Amino acid sequence: MRSEPLSLTARGEGGRGARRGSSPALATLAVLSVLALTATGCGSGDPDANAQASASAASEGDGKITIPDDIRDRLKEHGIDVDKWKNGAWKNWDRDDWLREAQDYINPIIEGLWDPERMRDAEDPDRGVQENDLSGDQGVTDPEPAPVDAKAVSPTYHDNVPVAGKVFFDSPEGTMVCSATVVEDPAHPGRSNMVWTAGHCVHAGKNGGWYRNIAFVPSYNDQALSAEELASATEDDLAPYGVWWADWARTSDQWIAQGGPTGGDGAPYDFAVIHVTPEEGGAGKSLEETVGSALPVNFAAPAVPRVETITASGYPAAAPFDGETLYQCQDRPGRLSINASDPTMYRIGCTMTGGSSGGGWVATGADGAPALVSNTSIGPVNAGWLAGPRLGEVAEGVYESVSRRFAGR
């Protein structure tokens, strides 16, 4: 391996860092419910955006979304006051108030929070780690792959990679971004609301808790607008298929227990599944129906030597990229072993940087159709290669738990 730092690949305003973890003991991400808090105008993506919500149990005549009293009570069990939260209390990251455990996940919708300027300003945390953090490398690790130049996807992205998009969230370091993929839901064939990303894009790991205001934007900047054009872009330009808030999420116990701000820790279990709902209610269509596609997930992918090629997609945001363009790398994978007791990871040559974290890795399945086999987790600070977890029993348990939670709804 190259003697240089590794980085996680998510991106954030005013800060650097993010990343991965999981095990048979699965971490339940209990979203207590989806609250719709109607944001009032705050100018240009100001993170201090206000929100208003009425306090009864149903929709009022003025069209405002109301919050049922039982939901307010359940939030208060976690010490969260809805009115204070919508007016900015979500920005309090005090250790004692930062929800961490699997069952504590809460992500109230704040309508209008993710406006064009706030989405454009989201960056990747880009936490680095020195190679000696991986001194426990054992097992099978293949030679470092040659860099593969990331290629920009031709617009529209929806025509070429309809399952790809960006995940936005807030962390103590600022407004952050990752990449993600629409995946099938076995409980709702053809009507999935499930999205696959990295564990470090939803949870800070062993020294933190759940991130906040997590939302998915499919086909972000679908027409590949230039920086100059983006300056005057509307929400419809950046989010042509809407903003979808995470009303439930789950990552692995390993990521929660082991994941950290440096490369290696928890990386073989750095995956997460989020269930989403449209910010503005939608027209009764699921995410899969809205974008027209969803990928199956292969939890029994063949051994690395038998995988011909993997294609990784993402929105790299660290230099020389700007986070506004969808890129892909295609390469034959090699193996990276972080710890002899953990699953060996896939590794490919790729020059994508921070911001591409969580982006889907796709390979051709035994049936000849494409399937998700991994997601971007770590890579060296100076780019050149990426590594992602091999999805097995633990990942399948995380995935199925989210599907079961919404079965019959």
DRENDO-1510 file (C-alpha; in Angstrom, 1 decimal, always signed):
<recs>
REC; n; res; u; v; w
REC; 1; MET; +0.0; +0.0; +0.0 .
REC; 2; ARG; +1.0; +3.6; -0.7 .
REC; 3; SER; +2.5; +5.3; +2.4 .
REC; 4; GLU; +0.1; +8.2; +2.4 .
REC; 5; PRO; -3.1; +9.3; +4.2 .
REC; 6; LEU; -6.5; +7.7; +3.6 .
REC; 7; SER; -9.7; +9.7; +3.7 .
REC; 8; LEU; -13.4; +9.0; +4.0 .
REC; 9; THR; -15.3; +10.4; +1.2 .
REC; 10; ALA; -18.2; +12.5; +2.4 .
REC; 11; ARG; -18.1; +16.4; +2.2 .
REC; 12; GLY; -18.8; +19.4; +4.6 .
REC; 13; GLU; -18.9; +23.1; +5.1 .
REC; 14; GLY; -16.2; +24.4; +7.4 .
REC; 15; GLY; -14.9; +21.0; +8.3 .
REC; 16; ARG; -13.1; +17.8; +7.3 .
REC; 17; GLY; -14.1; +14.2; +7.9 .
REC; 18; ALA; -16.6; +11.2; +7.8 .
REC; 19; ARG; -17.0; +7.4; +7.4 .
REC; 20; ARG; -18.2; +3.6; +8.2 .
REC; 21; GLY; -19.5; -0.1; +10.4 .
REC; 22; SER; -21.9; -3.5; +11.1 .
REC; 23; SER; -22.4; -7.1; +12.5 .
REC; 24; PRO; -25.0; -9.9; +13.1 .
REC; 25; ALA; -26.2; -7.8; +16.0 .
REC; 26; LEU; -27.9; -5.2; +13.8 .
REC; 27; ALA; -28.4; -1.6; +14.6 .
REC; 28; THR; -32.0; -0.5; +14.3 .
REC; 29; LEU; -32.5; +3.0; +13.1 .
REC; 30; ALA; -35.8; +3.9; +14.6 .
REC; 31; VAL; -37.3; +7.0; +13.0 .
REC; 32; LEU; -40.0; +8.0; +15.3 .
REC; 33; SER; -41.9; +9.6; +12.5 .
REC; 34; VAL; -41.8; +12.1; +9.7 .
REC; 35; LEU; -42.7; +15.5; +10.7 .
REC; 36; ALA; -43.4; +18.2; +8.1 .
REC; 37; LEU; -42.2; +21.6; +9.3 .
REC; 38; THR; -43.0; +24.3; +6.8 .
REC; 39; ALA; -40.0; +26.5; +6.4 .
REC; 40; THR; -40.4; +30.3; +6.2 .
REC; 41; GLY; -38.2; +32.3; +3.9 .
REC; 42; CYS; -34.7; +32.9; +5.2 .
REC; 43; GLY; -33.1; +34.3; +2.1 .
REC; 44; SER; -30.4; +32.1; +0.6 .
REC; 45; GLY; -29.9; +28.7; +2.1 .
REC; 46; ASP; -29.2; +30.1; +5.6 .
REC; 47; PRO; -28.7; +27.2; +7.9 .
REC; 48; ASP; -30.7; +29.2; +10.5 .
REC; 49; ALA; -33.8; +28.8; +8.3 .
REC; 50; ASN; -36.9; +29.0; +10.5 .
REC; 51; ALA; -39.9; +26.6; +10.3 .
REC; 52; GLN; -43.5; +26.8; +11.3 .
REC; 53; ALA; -45.9; +24.0; +12.3 .
REC; 54; SER; -49.3; +23.9; +13.8 .
REC; 55; ALA; -49.9; +21.8; +16.9 .
REC; 56; SER; -53.0; +19.7; +16.3 .
REC; 57; ALA; -53.4; +16.2; +15.1 .
REC; 58; ALA; -54.5; +16.8; +11.5 .
REC; 59; SER; -54.2; +19.1; +8.5 .
REC; 60; GLU; -55.6; +22.5; +9.1 .
REC; 61; GLY; -57.7; +24.5; +6.7 .
REC; 62; ASP; -54.9; +26.8; +5.9 .
REC; 63; GLY; -52.9; +24.0; +4.4 .
REC; 64; LYS; -50.2; +23.8; +7.0 .
REC; 65; ILE; -48.9; +20.4; +8.1 .
REC; 66; THR; -49.8; +19.5; +11.6 .
REC; 67; ILE; -48.0; +17.4; +14.1 .
REC; 68; PRO; -50.0; +14.8; +16.1 .
REC; 69; ASP; -49.7; +15.1; +19.8 .
REC; 70; ASP; -48.5; +11.5; +20.2 .
REC; 71; ILE; -45.6; +12.3; +17.9 .
REC; 72; ARG; -44.7; +15.3; +20.0 .
REC; 73; ASP; -44.8; +13.2; +23.1 .
REC; 74; ARG; -42.5; +10.6; +21.6 .
REC; 75; LEU; -40.0; +13.2; +20.5 .
REC; 76; LYS; -40.1; +14.7; +24.0 .
REC; 77; GLU; -39.1; +11.3; +25.4 .
REC; 78; HIS; -35.8; +12.0; +23.7 .
REC; 79; GLY; -35.7; +15.5; +25.1 .
REC; 80; ILE; -36.6; +17.2; +21.8 .
REC; 81; ASP; -39.1; +20.0; +21.7 .
REC; 82; VAL; -40.5; +20.2; +18.2 .
REC; 83; ASP; -40.9; +24.0; +18.2 .
REC; 84; LYS; -37.4; +24.6; +19.4 .
REC; 85; TRP; -36.0; +22.0; +17.0 .
REC; 86; LYS; -37.6; +23.7; +13.9 .
REC; 87; ASN; -36.3; +27.1; +15.1 .
REC; 88; GLY; -32.7; +25.9; +15.2 .
REC; 89; ALA; -32.3; +23.6; +18.2 .
REC; 90; TRP; -31.1; +20.9; +15.8 .
REC; 91; LYS; -27.8; +22.8; +15.6 .
REC; 92; ASN; -27.0; +21.9; +19.2 .
REC; 93; TRP; -24.4; +19.2; +19.0 .
REC; 94; ASP; -23.6; +18.9; +22.7 .
REC; 95; ARG; -22.4; +15.4; +23.5 .
REC; 96; ASP; -25.2; +14.8; +26.0 .
REC; 97; ASP; -27.9; +15.9; +23.5 .
REC; 98; TRP; -26.5; +14.1; +20.4 .
REC; 99; LEU; -28.6; +11.0; +19.9 .
REC; 100; ARG; -26.4; +8.1; +19.3 .
REC; 101; GLU; -28.0; +4.7; +19.9 .
REC; 102; ALA; -29.6; +2.8; +17.0 .
REC; 103; GLN; -33.1; +3.2; +18.3 .
REC; 104; ASP; -32.7; +7.0; +18.8 .
REC; 105; TYR; -32.7; +8.0; +15.1 .
REC; 106; ILE; -35.0; +11.0; +14.6 .
REC; 107; ASN; -35.1; +13.2; +11.4 .
REC; 108; PRO; -38.0; +15.6; +11.3 .
REC; 109; ILE; -38.7; +17.2; +7.9 .
REC; 110; ILE; -38.0; +20.9; +7.7 .
REC; 111; GLU; -39.5; +21.9; +4.4 .
REC; 112; GLY; -37.3; +24.3; +2.3 .
REC; 113; LEU; -34.2; +23.7; +4.4 .
REC; 114; TRP; -32.4; +22.1; +1.5 .
REC; 115; ASP; -32.7; +25.0; -1.0 .
REC; 116; PRO; -30.3; +25.4; -4.0 .
REC; 117; GLU; -27.7; +27.5; -2.2 .
REC; 118; ARG; -27.5; +25.2; +0.8 .
REC; 119; MET; -27.2; +22.2; -1.4 .
REC; 120; ARG; -24.4; +23.9; -3.5 .
REC; 121; ASP; -22.5; +24.8; -0.3 .
REC; 122; ALA; -22.5; +21.3; +1.1 .
REC; 123; GLU; -18.9; +19.9; +1.1 .
REC; 124; ASP; -17.1; +16.7; +2.1 .
REC; 125; PRO; -15.7; +16.3; +5.6 .
REC; 126; ASP; -12.6; +14.6; +4.1 .
REC; 127; ARG; -11.0; +13.2; +7.2 .
REC; 128; GLY; -7.6; +11.8; +6.6 .
REC; 129; VAL; -5.7; +9.0; +8.3 .
REC; 130; GLN; -2.0; +8.0; +8.2 .
REC; 131; GLU; -1.1; +4.6; +6.8 .
REC; 132; ASN; +0.0; +3.4; +10.3 .
REC; 133; ASP; -3.7; +3.4; +11.3 .
REC; 134; LEU; -3.9; +0.3; +9.0 .
REC; 135; SER; -0.9; -1.5; +10.6 .
REC; 136; GLY; -3.2; -4.4; +11.5 .
REC; 137; ASP; -3.6; -5.3; +7.9 .
REC; 138; GLN; -3.8; -9.1; +7.6 .
REC; 139; GLY; -5.4; -11.5; +5.2 .
REC; 140; VAL; -5.4; -11.0; +1.5 .
REC; 141; THR; -4.4; -7.5; +0.1 .
REC; 142; ASP; -3.6; -7.2; -3.5 .
REC; 143; PRO; -1.1; -4.7; -5.0 .
REC; 144; GLU; -2.4; -1.2; -5.1 .
REC; 145; PRO; -4.3; -0.6; -8.3 .
REC; 146; ALA; -3.3; +1.9; -11.0 .
REC; 147; PRO; -5.4; +5.1; -10.9 .
REC; 148; VAL; -8.4; +5.1; -13.2 .
REC; 149; ASP; -9.5; +8.6; -14.3 .
REC; 150; ALA; -13.0; +9.3; -13.3 .
REC; 151; LYS; -15.2; +10.2; -16.3 .
REC; 152; ALA; -18.1; +12.6; -16.2 .
REC; 153; VAL; -21.5; +11.0; -16.9 .
REC; 154; SER; -23.2; +12.6; -19.9 .
REC; 155; PRO; -26.4; +14.5; -19.1 .
REC; 156; THR; -29.1; +14.0; -18.4 .
REC; 157; TYR; -28.0; +11.8; -15.5 .
REC; 158; HIS; -31.5; +10.4; -15.2 .
REC; 159; ASP; -31.2; +9.0; -18.7 .
REC; 160; ASN; -27.9; +7.3; -18.0 .
REC; 161; VAL; -27.8; +6.5; -14.2 .
REC; 162; PRO; -31.3; +7.1; -12.9 .
REC; 163; VAL; -30.6; +5.4; -9.6 .
REC; 164; ALA; -27.8; +7.8; -8.6 .
REC; 165; GLY; -28.1; +10.9; -6.4 .
REC; 166; LYS; -26.7; +12.9; -3.5 .
REC; 167; VAL; -27.4; +12.6; +0.3 .
REC; 168; PHE; -27.3; +15.9; +2.2 .
REC; 169; PHE; -27.0; +16.1; +6.0 .
REC; 170; ASP; -25.9; +18.3; +8.9 .
REC; 171; SER; -23.1; +17.4; +11.2 .
REC; 172; PRO; -21.2; +19.3; +14.0 .
REC; 173; GLU; -18.6; +20.3; +11.3 .
REC; 174; GLY; -21.3; +21.8; +9.0 .
REC; 175; THR; -23.4; +21.0; +6.0 .
REC; 176; MET; -22.2; +17.8; +4.3 .
REC; 177; VAL; -22.8; +15.7; +1.3 .
REC; 178; CYS; -22.4; +12.0; +0.2 .
REC; 179; SER; -23.6; +10.0; -2.8 .
REC; 180; ALA; -26.2; +7.2; -2.8 .
REC; 181; THR; -28.2; +4.7; -4.9 .
REC; 182; VAL; -31.9; +3.8; -5.2 .
REC; 183; VAL; -32.3; +0.1; -4.4 .
REC; 184; GLU; -35.2; -2.3; -4.7 .
REC; 185; ASP; -37.5; -3.0; -1.7 .
REC; 186; PRO; -38.5; -6.7; -1.6 .
REC; 187; ALA; -41.6; -5.8; +0.4 .
REC; 188; HIS; -42.7; -3.3; -2.3 .
REC; 189; PRO; -41.7; -4.6; -5.8 .
REC; 190; GLY; -41.6; -1.7; -8.2 .
REC; 191; ARG; -42.4; +0.8; -5.5 .
REC; 192; SER; -39.2; +1.1; -3.4 .
REC; 193; ASN; -38.5; +4.1; -1.2 .
REC; 194; MET; -35.1; +2.7; -0.1 .
REC; 195; VAL; -31.7; +4.2; -0.7 .
REC; 196; TRP; -28.2; +2.7; -0.1 .
REC; 197; THR; -25.3; +4.8; +1.1 .
REC; 198; ALA; -22.3; +4.6; +3.5 .
REC; 199; GLY; -22.7; +4.2; +7.2 .
REC; 200; HIS; -20.5; +7.3; +7.8 .
REC; 201; CYS; -23.0; +9.4; +5.8 .
REC; 202; VAL; -25.7; +8.8; +8.5 .
REC; 203; HIS; -23.8; +8.2; +11.8 .
REC; 204; ALA; -20.5; +9.6; +13.2 .
REC; 205; GLY; -19.4; +6.2; +14.6 .
REC; 206; LYS; -17.9; +5.5; +18.0 .
REC; 207; ASN; -17.4; +9.1; +19.1 .
REC; 208; GLY; -20.7; +10.6; +17.9 .
REC; 209; GLY; -24.3; +9.9; +16.9 .
REC; 210; TRP; -26.8; +10.3; +14.1 .
REC; 211; TYR; -26.5; +13.1; +11.7 .
REC; 212; ARG; -29.4; +15.4; +11.2 .
REC; 213; ASN; -31.6; +16.7; +8.4 .
REC; 214; ILE; -30.7; +13.7; +6.2 .
REC; 215; ALA; -32.2; +14.0; +2.7 .
REC; 216; PHE; -31.7; +12.4; -0.7 .
REC; 217; VAL; -31.8; +14.2; -4.0 .
REC; 218; PRO; -32.0; +11.8; -7.0 .
REC; 219; SER; -30.3; +12.9; -10.3 .
REC; 220; TYR; -28.9; +16.0; -8.6 .
REC; 221; ASN; -28.0; +18.7; -11.2 .
REC; 222; ASP; -29.5; +16.4; -13.8 .
REC; 223; GLN; -28.5; +18.6; -16.8 .
REC; 224; ALA; -24.9; +19.0; -15.6 .
REC; 225; LEU; -25.1; +22.8; -15.3 .
REC; 226; SER; -21.9; +24.7; -15.2 .
REC; 227; ALA; -20.7; +26.6; -12.1 .
REC; 228; GLU; -21.8; +29.8; -13.8 .
REC; 229; GLU; -25.3; +28.4; -14.6 .
REC; 230; LEU; -25.6; +27.0; -11.1 .
REC; 231; ALA; -25.3; +30.4; -9.6 .
REC; 232; SER; -28.9; +31.1; -10.8 .
REC; 233; ALA; -30.2; +27.6; -10.7 .
REC; 234; THR; -33.6; +26.8; -9.2 .
REC; 235; GLU; -34.5; +23.9; -7.0 .
REC; 236; ASP; -36.1; +22.3; -10.0 .
REC; 237; ASP; -32.7; +22.5; -11.8 .
REC; 238; LEU; -30.9; +20.9; -8.9 .
REC; 239; ALA; -33.6; +18.5; -7.7 .
REC; 240; PRO; -35.8; +17.7; -10.7 .
REC; 241; TYR; -37.2; +14.6; -9.0 .
REC; 242; GLY; -37.7; +16.3; -5.6 .
REC; 243; VAL; -36.1; +16.2; -2.1 .
REC; 244; TRP; -36.7; +13.0; -0.2 .
REC; 245; TRP; -36.2; +13.0; +3.6 .
REC; 246; ALA; -35.0; +10.0; +5.5 .
REC; 247; ASP; -37.9; +8.8; +7.8 .
REC; 248; TRP; -36.0; +5.7; +8.8 .
REC; 249; ALA; -32.4; +4.6; +8.6 .
REC; 250; ARG; -30.2; +1.8; +9.7 .
REC; 251; THR; -26.5; +1.1; +9.8 .
REC; 252; SER; -24.4; -1.7; +11.3 .
REC; 253; ASP; -23.6; -2.2; +15.0 .
REC; 254; GLN; -19.9; -2.3; +14.0 .
REC; 255; TRP; -20.0; +1.1; +12.5 .
REC; 256; ILE; -21.7; +2.6; +15.5 .
REC; 257; ALA; -19.3; +0.8; +17.9 .
REC; 258; GLN; -16.0; +1.1; +15.8 .
REC; 259; GLY; -16.4; +3.7; +13.1 .
REC; 260; GLY; -14.2; +6.8; +13.5 .
REC; 261; PRO; -12.8; +9.9; +11.8 .
REC; 262; THR; -9.8; +8.0; +10.5 .
REC; 263; GLY; -9.6; +5.4; +7.8 .
REC; 264; GLY; -9.8; +1.7; +8.5 .
REC; 265; ASP; -11.9; +1.6; +11.7 .
REC; 266; GLY; -15.2; -0.1; +10.8 .
REC; 267; ALA; -14.7; +0.3; +7.1 .
REC; 268; PRO; -15.6; -3.3; +6.2 .
REC; 269; TYR; -19.1; -2.6; +7.7 .
REC; 270; ASP; -19.5; +1.0; +6.3 .
REC; 271; PHE; -22.9; +0.8; +4.8 .
REC; 272; ALA; -26.4; +2.1; +5.5 .
REC; 273; VAL; -29.9; +1.9; +4.2 .
REC; 274; ILE; -32.3; +4.8; +4.5 .
REC; 275; HIS; -36.1; +4.8; +3.8 .
REC; 276; VAL; -37.3; +8.1; +2.4 .
REC; 277; THR; -40.4; +10.1; +1.9 .
REC; 278; PRO; -41.0; +13.2; -0.3 .
REC; 279; GLU; -40.6; +16.6; +1.3 .
REC; 280; GLU; -43.7; +17.9; -0.2 .
REC; 281; GLY; -45.9; +14.8; -0.1 .
REC; 282; GLY; -45.5; +13.9; -3.7 .
REC; 283; ALA; -48.3; +12.5; -5.9 .
REC; 284; GLY; -48.6; +9.1; -4.2 .
REC; 285; LYS; -45.6; +7.8; -6.2 .
REC; 286; SER; -42.7; +6.0; -4.6 .
REC; 287; LEU; -39.1; +7.0; -5.2 .
REC; 288; GLU; -38.6; +4.1; -7.6 .
REC; 289; GLU; -41.7; +5.1; -9.6 .
REC; 290; THR; -40.6; +8.7; -9.6 .
REC; 291; VAL; -37.1; +8.0; -11.0 .
REC; 292; GLY; -38.2; +4.9; -13.0 .
REC; 293; SER; -35.6; +2.5; -11.7 .
REC; 294; ALA; -34.0; +0.8; -8.6 .
REC; 295; LEU; -31.1; -1.7; -8.4 .
REC; 296; PRO; -31.2; -5.1; -6.8 .
REC; 297; VAL; -28.6; -5.7; -4.1 .
REC; 298; ASN; -26.3; -8.8; -4.4 .
REC; 299; PHE; -25.4; -10.1; -1.0 .
REC; 300; ALA; -23.7; -13.2; -2.5 .
REC; 301; ALA; -21.4; -11.6; -5.0 .
REC; 302; PRO; -18.6; -13.9; -6.3 .
REC; 303; ALA; -15.1; -13.8; -4.9 .
REC; 304; VAL; -13.0; -10.8; -6.1 .
REC; 305; PRO; -11.0; -12.8; -8.6 .
REC; 306; ARG; -14.2; -13.8; -10.4 .
REC; 307; VAL; -15.6; -10.2; -10.7 .
REC; 308; GLU; -14.7; -8.9; -14.2 .
REC; 309; THR; -15.4; -5.2; -13.6 .
REC; 310; ILE; -17.1; -2.9; -11.1 .
REC; 311; THR; -18.5; +0.6; -11.9 .
REC; 312; ALA; -18.5; +3.1; -9.1 .
REC; 313; SER; -20.7; +6.3; -9.3 .
REC; 314; GLY; -20.6; +9.4; -7.2 .
REC; 315; TYR; -20.4; +13.2; -6.9 .
REC; 316; PRO; -16.8; +13.9; -5.9 .
REC; 317; ALA; -16.6; +17.2; -4.1 .
REC; 318; ALA; -13.0; +17.6; -3.0 .
REC; 319; ALA; -10.5; +19.2; -5.4 .
REC; 320; PRO; -10.1; +19.0; -8.3 .
REC; 321; PHE; -13.9; +18.3; -8.4 .
REC; 322; ASP; -16.7; +20.6; -7.2 .
REC; 323; GLY; -19.5; +18.2; -6.1 .
REC; 324; GLU; -21.9; +19.3; -8.8 .
REC; 325; THR; -21.1; +16.7; -11.5 .
REC; 326; LEU; -21.8; +12.9; -11.5 .
REC; 327; TYR; -18.7; +10.8; -12.3 .
REC; 328; GLN; -18.0; +7.1; -12.7 .
REC; 329; CYS; -14.9; +4.8; -12.6 .
REC; 330; GLN; -14.8; +1.3; -14.0 .
REC; 331; ASP; -12.1; -1.2; -13.0 .
REC; 332; ARG; -11.4; -4.8; -12.2 .
REC; 333; PRO; -11.4; -5.0; -8.4 .
REC; 334; GLY; -8.7; -6.2; -6.1 .
REC; 335; ARG; -8.8; -7.0; -2.4 .
REC; 336; LEU; -8.0; -4.9; +0.6 .
REC; 337; SER; -7.9; -6.5; +4.1 .
REC; 338; ILE; -8.1; -4.0; +7.0 .
REC; 339; ASN; -8.3; -6.7; +9.7 .
REC; 340; ALA; -8.0; -10.4; +9.5 .
REC; 341; SER; -11.3; -10.9; +11.5 .
REC; 342; ASP; -13.3; -8.6; +9.2 .
REC; 343; PRO; -14.5; -9.2; +5.6 .
REC; 344; THR; -12.0; -8.3; +2.9 .
REC; 345; MET; -13.0; -5.2; +1.0 .
REC; 346; TYR; -13.2; -4.5; -2.7 .
REC; 347; ARG; -10.6; -2.0; -4.0 .
REC; 348; ILE; -10.6; -0.3; -7.5 .
REC; 349; GLY; -8.4; +2.3; -9.2 .
REC; 350; CYS; -10.4; +5.6; -9.2 .
REC; 351; THR; -9.5; +9.3; -9.0 .
REC; 352; MET; -12.8; +10.3; -7.4 .
REC; 353; THR; -12.4; +12.3; -4.1 .
REC; 354; GLY; -14.4; +13.2; -1.1 .
REC; 355; GLY; -18.2; +13.5; -1.7 .
REC; 356; SER; -18.3; +10.2; -3.6 .
REC; 357; SER; -18.7; +8.3; -0.3 .
REC; 358; GLY; -21.8; +6.1; -0.3 .
REC; 359; GLY; -22.0; +6.0; -4.1 .
REC; 360; GLY; -23.0; +2.6; -5.5 .
REC; 361; TRP; -20.6; +0.0; -6.9 .
REC; 362; VAL; -22.3; -2.0; -9.6 .
REC; 363; ALA; -21.3; -5.4; -11.2 .
REC; 364; THR; -23.1; -7.7; -13.5 .
REC; 365; GLY; -24.9; -10.5; -11.7 .
REC; 366; ALA; -25.2; -14.2; -12.6 .
REC; 367; ASP; -28.4; -13.4; -14.5 .
REC; 368; GLY; -26.5; -10.8; -16.6 .
REC; 369; ALA; -28.3; -7.8; -15.0 .
REC; 370; PRO; -26.5; -5.1; -13.0 .
REC; 371; ALA; -26.7; -5.3; -9.2 .
REC; 372; LEU; -25.3; -3.2; -6.3 .
REC; 373; VAL; -22.3; -5.0; -4.7 .
REC; 374; SER; -20.7; -2.3; -2.6 .
REC; 375; ASN; -20.4; +1.4; -1.9 .
REC; 376; THR; -17.6; +3.8; -1.7 .
REC; 377; SER; -16.1; +3.9; +1.8 .
REC; 378; ILE; -12.4; +5.0; +2.0 .
REC; 379; GLY; -9.6; +6.1; -0.3 .
REC; 380; PRO; -6.2; +7.9; +0.0 .
REC; 381; VAL; -6.3; +11.7; +0.5 .
REC; 382; ASN; -4.5; +12.2; -2.8 .
REC; 383; ALA; -7.0; +10.0; -4.7 .
REC; 384; GLY; -6.0; +7.1; -7.0 .
REC; 385; TRP; -8.1; +4.3; -5.5 .
REC; 386; LEU; -11.3; +3.6; -3.6 .
REC; 387; ALA; -12.3; +0.8; -1.3 .
REC; 388; GLY; -15.8; -0.5; -0.4 .
REC; 389; PRO; -17.2; -3.2; +1.8 .
REC; 390; ARG; -18.2; -6.6; +0.4 .
REC; 391; LEU; -21.9; -7.0; +1.2 .
REC; 392; GLY; -22.8; -10.2; +3.1 .
REC; 393; GLU; -25.0; -11.4; +5.9 .
REC; 394; VAL; -24.7; -8.3; +8.1 .
REC; 395; ALA; -25.5; -6.0; +5.2 .
REC; 396; GLU; -28.4; -8.2; +4.2 .
REC; 397; GLY; -29.8; -8.0; +7.7 .
REC; 398; VAL; -29.6; -4.2; +7.7 .
REC; 399; TYR; -31.4; -4.1; +4.3 .
REC; 400; GLU; -34.1; -6.5; +5.3 .
REC; 401; SER; -34.8; -4.8; +8.6 .
REC; 402; VAL; -35.6; -1.5; +6.8 .
REC; 403; SER; -37.8; -3.3; +4.2 .
REC; 404; ARG; -39.7; -5.2; +6.9 .
REC; 405; ARG; -40.3; -2.0; +8.9 .
REC; 406; PHE; -42.4; -0.6; +6.1 .
REC; 407; ALA; -43.9; -3.9; +4.8 .
REC; 408; GLY; -47.7; -3.6; +4.5 .
REC; 409; ARG; -47.7; +0.2; +4.5 .
</recs>
